[in-house]
Amino acid sequence: MINGPAPAKPAVALSLSPARQRVLAWLQETGEPTTVARCAAALDLHENTARNHLEALADDGLANRSRKKANGRGRPSTLYAASADASSESGVREYASLASALARIIAETSNNT
């Protein structure tokens, strides 16, 4: 069996709509957990639209959900932050590892005549 890098997650980021890419880019720039309301205000979106994009990003593993501590009555707010998987650098590292493993295998199996 050939040892190599762990299989990469599917390239979900490549299939995102421009609007969802914009929300993800804003989450990455913000760098801290944020609410639906703050995202919607920053991107001039309706809160329901922002929530839909944030939930989809979380479902795809590109954003993390957490709960804000409640300040009194009512349901605590959900906070969203870009996940480490959302970083394009992690994808580059995976491809670099794959390229390195392939080069090693080619070198080991090729005839040096």
Contacts in CASP RR format, 6 or more apart in sequence:
PFRMAT RR
TARGET T0000
AUTHOR 0000-0000-0000
METHOD contacts of the structure
MODEL  1
MINGPAPAKPAVALSLSPARQRVLAWLQETGEPTTVARCAAALDLHENTA
RNHLEALADDGLANRSRKKANGRGRPSTLYAASADASSESGVREYASLAS
ALARIIAETSNNT
2 101 0 8 1.000
2 105 0 8 1.000
4 97 0 8 1.000
4 101 0 8 1.000
5 94 0 8 1.000
5 97 0 8 1.000
5 98 0 8 1.000
5 101 0 8 1.000
8 91 0 8 1.000
8 94 0 8 1.000
8 95 0 8 1.000
8 98 0 8 1.000
9 61 0 8 1.000
9 85 0 8 1.000
12 60 0 8 1.000
12 61 0 8 1.000
12 62 0 8 1.000
13 21 0 8 1.000
13 24 0 8 1.000
13 62 0 8 1.000
13 86 0 8 1.000
13 88 0 8 1.000
16 24 0 8 1.000
19 53 0 8 1.000
20 53 0 8 1.000
20 56 0 8 1.000
20 57 0 8 1.000
22 43 0 8 1.000
23 39 0 8 1.000
23 43 0 8 1.000
23 45 0 8 1.000
23 50 0 8 1.000
23 53 0 8 1.000
23 54 0 8 1.000
23 57 0 8 1.000
24 57 0 8 1.000
24 62 0 8 1.000
24 63 0 8 1.000
24 82 0 8 1.000
24 86 0 8 1.000
26 39 0 8 1.000
26 42 0 8 1.000
26 43 0 8 1.000
27 34 0 8 1.000
27 39 0 8 1.000
27 54 0 8 1.000
27 57 0 8 1.000
27 63 0 8 1.000
27 80 0 8 1.000
27 81 0 8 1.000
27 82 0 8 1.000
27 86 0 8 1.000
28 82 0 8 1.000
28 86 0 8 1.000
28 87 0 8 1.000
30 42 0 8 1.000
30 81 0 8 1.000
30 82 0 8 1.000
31 81 0 8 1.000
31 82 0 8 1.000
32 81 0 8 1.000
33 64 0 8 1.000
33 66 0 8 1.000
33 68 0 8 1.000
33 79 0 8 1.000
33 80 0 8 1.000
33 81 0 8 1.000
34 79 0 8 1.000
34 80 0 8 1.000
34 81 0 8 1.000
35 68 0 8 1.000
35 77 0 8 1.000
35 78 0 8 1.000
35 79 0 8 1.000
35 80 0 8 1.000
36 47 0 8 1.000
36 50 0 8 1.000
36 51 0 8 1.000
36 54 0 8 1.000
36 77 0 8 1.000
36 78 0 8 1.000
36 80 0 8 1.000
37 47 0 8 1.000
39 45 0 8 1.000
39 50 0 8 1.000
39 54 0 8 1.000
39 80 0 8 1.000
40 46 0 8 1.000
40 47 0 8 1.000
40 49 0 8 1.000
40 50 0 8 1.000
40 51 0 8 1.000
43 50 0 8 1.000
45 53 0 8 1.000
54 63 0 8 1.000
54 80 0 8 1.000
57 63 0 8 1.000
57 80 0 8 1.000
57 86 0 8 1.000
58 64 0 8 1.000
58 65 0 8 1.000
58 80 0 8 1.000
61 83 0 8 1.000
61 85 0 8 1.000
61 86 0 8 1.000
62 82 0 8 1.000
62 83 0 8 1.000
62 85 0 8 1.000
62 86 0 8 1.000
63 80 0 8 1.000
63 81 0 8 1.000
63 82 0 8 1.000
63 83 0 8 1.000
63 86 0 8 1.000
64 80 0 8 1.000
64 81 0 8 1.000
64 82 0 8 1.000
64 83 0 8 1.000
65 78 0 8 1.000
65 79 0 8 1.000
65 80 0 8 1.000
66 78 0 8 1.000
66 79 0 8 1.000
66 81 0 8 1.000
67 76 0 8 1.000
67 77 0 8 1.000
67 78 0 8 1.000
67 79 0 8 1.000
68 76 0 8 1.000
68 77 0 8 1.000
68 78 0 8 1.000
68 79 0 8 1.000
69 76 0 8 1.000
70 76 0 8 1.000
84 90 0 8 1.000
END
